[in-house]
């Protein structure tokens, strides 16, 4: 055993001696000596890339703002900039970097490769002032309402362009601008300008450097399809609207020419007329004969106003036609006794919501939903004549259960059995007018159709068809916004918010800041109506929130 151990020890020693005689393999050296990346940061920011380089041959330039962040009062010190760079693994950079460096003057850098090859660079930094125009806004008054337009600021061409639709008077507009707090504009905020001609505007930086922009108003490009530039016309709360109540009685709204008509659903009901361009109260509308209680009021595509009555089972349903908001002699269009022809077990009342499509003096379809059911009653007008006082009963077959007291059915045509949109808390859907079954439904995402939704209106504009929908932002229906959907292609109607093409389907969603709010909304009601401007280059859509107020939006055929 001892001899065996000696043998192992001698063998191991011999192997170690043999190994110690072998030469170490040489490590191959690289000839790389280029700076592949570089950035500058400040003390306290670690490895954050604050300032990016500009390479020009063998010179590396950095523009460092006088303040960082730019809107702060933290001045940058060009004598204490931290440079970080990427070089080959076995290369060396001289002078060393990574610590505060004085770049008041250009600094020469050398990168030596592992093989000894040297490349030279010049590192140059300068402090620059922020002379960018960040935002420009003009404010003016049109038809008594304040309007604002934001410029599209192009820092490449030094232009601030205000896209204004034809007919807008920009000869006396107030300007407001935003830029770095360390810079100064040549025109003070609030100054009145005449933008019928271009106006120069200069931003001067903290170091005296400057950049001059051109402010100008430009007519946008006219689109062949759909809507382009939009704006809020005005927004008034219930308290700002003369005669607008806060006890759940303002439930519907119609539009004719330049005037809005809002129903006050007491018994008998009254109707307030407002200037649609300003929201100012004008007068009360003539009431129809009898002591009717109206929940619904609507307008056709030609601006005729339809005032309807509410009819419970076995009650009489009336619709009176007004040629305009000031018509003192409305004509009875429909008189029908609600004999519950669909044998509705629940409420079955008619007249809470009424929708119309077409011109009642030519061809039109009027639709009214029955409460707590799945029934839509429709009346057809052909060549200016009501076909029958007795409605067609259309039973929506794709619904599970029934809707509540409030639901809407919006026709989309006047011939045959036109398709219609149905809108109740569970869904918004396009319905086949012949089979009364769902063709396609909207997504139920709250970000698209709201927590709840109700009022809607349908209209054609610029070779497209649109559905305007009031969307409630909470379960109490006390906060409402407006969304506009391009429903020309039925295949788009079911798009979800993350689907390709969604932004071409929902073409507008109002800002939260412009939403209407109310302290309460006992019936969960809002309404939407629309009208073409006289030039038919623009369409205006108005939304009313019960107890909340009215807001108006304008959509145009123009795009920047």
Buried (B, 14 or more C-beta within 10 A) or exposed (E): EEEEEEEEEEEEEEEEEEEEEEEEEEEEEEEBBEBEEBBBBBEEEEEEEBBEBEEEEEEBBBEBBBBBEBEEEEEBBBEEBBBBBEBBEBBBBEEEBEEEBEBEEBBEBEBBBBEEBEBEBBBBBEBBBBBBBEEBBBBBEBEEBEBEBBBEBEEEEBBBBBBBBEEBEBEEBBBBBBBBEBBBBBBEEEBEBEBEEBBEBBBBBBEEEBBEBBBBBBEBEBBEEBBBBBBBBBBBBBEEBEBBBBEBBBBBBBBBEBBBBBBBBEEBBBBBBBBBBBBBBBEEBBBBEEEBBBBBBBBBBEBBBBBBBBBBBEBBBBBBBBBBBBBEEBEEBBEBEBEBBBEBEBBBBBBBBBBBBBBBBBBBBBBBBBBBBBBBBBBBBEEEEBEEEEBBBBEBEBBEEBBBBBBBBBBBBBEEBBBBBBBBBBBBBBBBBEEBEBBBBBBEEBEBBBBBBBBBBBBBBBEBBBBBBBBBBBEBBBBBBBBBBBBBEEEBBBBEEEEEEBEEBBBBBBEEEEBBBBEBBEBBBBBBBBBBBEEEBBBBBBBBBBBBBBBBBBBBBBEE
